[in-house]
Amino acid sequence: MDIFGKCMNFNKAHEVIEMGIYPYFQPLSANDGPRVEMNGQETIMLGSNNYLGLTHDPRVIKAALNATKKYGTSCSGSRFMNGTLDLHLELEDKLAKFMKKEAALIFSTGFLANLGAISALAGKDDYIIIDKADHASIYAGIQAAFGAIVKRYKHNDMEDLEKIMKSLDPEKGKLIISDGVFSMEGDIVNLPELIKIAQKYNARVYIDEAHGLGVLGEHGRGVGEYWGLEDKVDLVMGTFSKSLASMGGFVAGSRKVIDYIKHSARALIFTAAPFPAATAAALKALEIIEQEPERIKKLNEISRFMHHSLKDIGFDIGKSNHTPIIPLYIYDDIKTMYFWKQLFNAGLFTNAVLPPGVPPKQSLIRTSYMATHTKEDLNQAIEILEKIGKKNGVI
């Protein structure tokens, strides 16, 4: 058998391309945040995670340019060896203070943050208990945690979580991992119940705040702040590629735990350090979030407006909890791609999400919103969604 045989026989994507409904790898030729240029036409962007609209803030851009001039385009080495900048340490210090933790550690991407931290913390005979809807980077982390015993509970189902916890060996280490805001469903973890169960069964709590940072809580610290339970979460993970308008990720927690991850995570030790421009951009974005909380308030207003509008029109938005992620459930794979294509042709960019990104028969159109979307952007988007939704029998 040729190991490349599966590649030669892979035709699924080409078949969809020939049907004219392929929704992936669509290039942008200009990007102004809420409106972009794609396929030669102005398009309303409802598919970005740029929640606070900071990727085009001139202060963030200036910080990235200045860092490039001072440090160059790359660190040319790992954090562990020769790639740590004073900028990295400054960002870690400010992230720790912002997240109300003793220490923080930054990685080159959010994916690597989860991969590195989880695989460093859990090993032989430890239990890792995860929500079935957790992000792929969490799954990558548990796969790299050699010898760990993995248990999965039904999505946001605390009864199922407790049932699993009851069955575990009380003498073994336990780590419960959950997304804070689930990236496709747009709902929020039931953190109060999760923490009660963790305390009852002597487990540690790890929350992925990738889509909660800059979005939830009065100051944008995520679901921990939203529920008033920040001090009960042992380890917090976050990314720079959403609200922080950059590229990278971090984990924050007690100094001892962060120090252990720092000296154990293969995804940190053997990966090039975050490049200067990305680090400086994240630093400036964090500063803006702290100084301008009205951005979070505006984002929440937009999220509530779109939730009510889309639900009133008749879309099935599942259990999305007034976050800027609103799924439109179509369920059928081909119908989802056709619906995406018609929205795209009408000047609206969304994300078509099919299995394995969601469970089988749960295909959806993922829409996401920014604090910089105008009333005109949103009303035009609603008009397009309603028209094409009715045309396709989705609503």
N, C-alpha and C positions, 0 to 999 in steps of 0.2 A: 504493500500500500504506500502511495506517495502522500506524505504529510500535507502537500499542497492540493491534494485531490478535492478537499472541501472548498477550496478557493476557486478551483476551475469549474466546480459545479454550482457556485453561488450565483443565482440568477434573479432572486427575489427583488432586489433593488432595481435591476434593469427592467424588469417587467412593469414595475410601478412607474418608472421613468417613461417608458413607452406609452403608458396610459395617460401621461401628462399630469399626474397628480402627486409626483414625488415632492415631499415637503421639507427635505433636509438639505443642509449645506447651501442654503440660499445666500448669495453674496450681497453685501451692502456696498454701494458706491459712494454714499455720503450719509453722515449720521449727525443729526442735530438733537438727539434725545427722543422726544415724543414723536417726531416725524423724521423719517429716513428716506433715502432713495434706493429703491430696489427694482431691478428689471426695467430701469428707465422711467419709473414713475414715482411720484411722492406717495409715501405709504405711512399710515398711522401705526406706530410701533406699540403693539400690545403683547410683545413676546420677550421683553427684556426684564432682567432682575436689577436694573438700575433704579432701585426703589425711590431714592431721594433725589435722583436726577443730577448727581454730582460729577458724573464723568465729563461733563462739559462746563463745569464751573471753572472760570478763568484762574481762580486761586489754586485749584488742584492741578491744573495744567502747568501753571507757573512753577509750582513746587516740583513737579516731575522733571521739567526742563532744567531747573537749577541743579537738581541732584545729578542729572546726567552730565552736566557740564563739570561738576565738582568731582564725581566718582567714576565717570565713564558709563558705558552701557551694561557692563556685567561685573559681578564680583569674582568671576573666574575660579570659583572653588566652593567647597561646602562650608556651611557655618562652622562645622567642627574643626576644620583645618585652617584655611586662610581667607574664608569668605565673610567673616562677621564684620559689619560696619558699625560705627557709633550710631548710625541711623537705626539699625536693627535693635540695638539696646534701648534707644530712646522710645521706639514704637512699642517694644515689649513692656517697658515701664508704664507708658501711658495707657496701654490696653489693660494692664493689670489694675491700675487705679480706676479706670472707667468701669470695668467689670466687677469691681469690688472684690478682687482676689489678691492673694499675696504675690503671685508671679504669673508671667505669661511667656509663651514660647512661640515664635513665628516660623512658619514653613513656607515653601515656595508656592504651594497651591493649597486650597481647602481640602482637596482630595487627599493630598499627602499628609495633611494634619490629622485627619481621621485614621488613615492607614498607619501612620507612624505611631500615634498615641495609643491606639487600641492594641496594636500588635506588640507594643512595648510593655503595656500594663498586664495583659492576660497571657498566661502560659499554661503549661501542663496541669490538667485537672481543675483549672479555674472555670467558673461558669460565666458565660456572657449571655445575657438575656436581652433580646432586641424586639422591637416592633416590626412586624412583617413589612410595613411600608417605609422602613428606614431607607436612607439614601444609599446608593450603590457604593459610595466610599466607605460607609460603615461595614457593608458586606465584605469589601476588600480588606478592611482591617481585621475582621474576624477570621477570614480565610488565612491571613498571614500570622494569626496568633496560634502558633503551632502547639497542638495538644490541648487547647482550650475546648471546653464542651459548650456548644451553642444551642440555645433554646429560643424559639420564636413564638411570640404571642400575637393573637389577633389584633388588627389595627386599632389602637387606642382603647382596647378592651381590658379594663382593669381587673375584671373578674377572671379573665383568662390568664392575666399576668399572675394574680395571686394563686391560682390553681397550679401554675408551673412552679412558683416559688415554694409552695408547700412540699413539692415532690423532690426538692434538691437536698443534697447532703449539707446539713447546717455547719459542718466543719470546714467546708471549702469556700474559697473566695468567690464573690459574686459582683458582677458589674452589670447594671441595667442601663441600656443605651437607647435613647429615643431622639428623633428629630424634635425640635421645639415647634416649628411650623413645618408641616409636611409639604414638600416641594411640589407635588402634583395635586393633592387633595385640597390644599389650602386651609386645613383645619389645624387646631392647636392641641398639643399634648395635654392630657388631663394630669397636670403636674401635681396638684394637691394629693390625689389618690396614689399616684405613682410613688411619691415620697413617703406616704404612710406605709405602703407595702414594703418599700426599700428598708425603712427603719425597723419594721416588724421582723424582717428576715435578714437583718444585718448585711445589707447590700449597699454598694456605692452607686451613685447616680451620675451619669454622663449625659449631658444634653447638647445636641448639635443645634446651634443658634444661627446657622447659615442664613436662613430666611426670616429670623426674628430680630437679628441685630439691626438697629436703625429703624425698626418697624414697630415693635411692640414695647410697651412700657412708656412711662412719661418721658424718660431720658433716652429710650431706644436701646436698652440693654437686653431686650428679648423677653422670652416667656417667664424667666425667673422673676424679673421685675414686674411683669404683667400680673403674675399671681402673688407677688409679695413674698417669694420663697427663694430669693437669690442665695441666702446663706445656707440653704438646705441642699443645694446642688454642688456636688463635689468637684466636678470638672466640666468646664464649658468650652465648646469648640465654636469657632466662627470663621467666616471667610471675608476676604477683602473685595471679592468680585461682584458683590451685590451693592449694599448701601455704602461701602467704603471705596467704591469707584476705582478699584485697582485690581491687582492679582496677587493672591497669596492666601494664607490661612493662619490660624493660631489656636492654641489651647491655653486655658487659664485655670489656675487652681492653687492649691497650697504649694509653698516653696519647695518642700521636700518631693512632692509628686512631680512637679515640673522639672526639678533637677534630675530626677530619675529618668524621665522621658528624654530629656536633653542629652543624656549620656547612653541611651539605649535604643532610640528610635532609628531604625535603618533608613527610613524615609527622610530623615533629617541629616544623618551622618554621611550618607552616600549620595546626596542630591545637592546640586548647585544652590547657593543661597539666593534668596529673593533679590532681584536686581534693584539698583538704587532708585530708579524712577518709580517703580511700583511701591517701594517702601515709603518714599517721600509723599507720594500721592495718598496712600492710606493714612499717613500721619496727618496730612492737611484735612482730609475728609473727616477724620475723627474729631479734629479740632472744630470744624464747622458744625458737626452734629451736636457737640457740647454747647456751642455758642448760639445755635439757631434751632431750638426745639420746635419752633413753628413749622419746620419742614415735616416733622413726624406727625404733627397735628393735621397738616394739609393732606398728607398721604392717607391718614385714617379717614378723613372726610371723603376723599375720592373713593376709597375702598368701600365705605358704607353706601355711598351713592350708587356705585356700580353693582354691588350686591343686590340692593333693592330693585334697581332698574332691570337687571337681567332676570331676576326671579319673577318680577311683575310681568315681563314679556312672556315668560313661560319656559325659560331654560331650566334644565335640571342641573343645579350647581352643587349637588351633593351636600356635604357637611362643612363646607368652607365657612370659617368663622370670622367674617369681616376683616380678613387679611387682604393684602393686595394680590393674592393668588386666587383666581376664581376659575374653576374648571367648568366646562360645558360638556356634560356627558352625552356622547353620541352612541357609545357601546360597540357599534360595528366598525371594524378596521377600515374597510374600503369606503364606507360612507363618511367616516371621519376624514379621510384624505381628500375625498371629493369636496366636502364641506370646507376644508382648509383652503383648497385651491380656489374655490369661488370667492372666499373672503379675500384671498391674496389678489386675485384679479380685480376685485372691487376697491383695492387700496388699503387693506387691513392685514397687518402681519400678526399672526398668532402662532402657537406651537401645537402641532399634531402629535399627540402622545399615544403610542401603541404599546402592546406587550413587547418586551418585558418591562418597559418603563412603568406600566400599570398592570394589574392582574388581568388574566384573560377575560375578554368580553366587557372590559371596563375602559375602552378607548375613549379619549376625550380631546377637546380643544382646550389647551391651557392658555388663559389670558392673565396678564399681570400688568400692574399699573404703577405709575410714577407720580411723585409729588409735583412734577413739572407738567403733567398733562393739563391742558386748558379745558374749559367747559366746552369749547368748540370741538376739540379733539374727542372728548367723551361722547358728546351728542351725536357727532358724525359716526363714531364707532357703533353706538347703539342703533342708529338708523340702518347701518350696513348689516349688523348682526340680525336685527329683526327681519329685514327684507329677505336675506338669504336663509335664515332659519325657517321662515314660513315656506319659502320656495322649495326647501328640501324636506319639509315635513318634520323638522327637528322640534319646532314649536307649533 
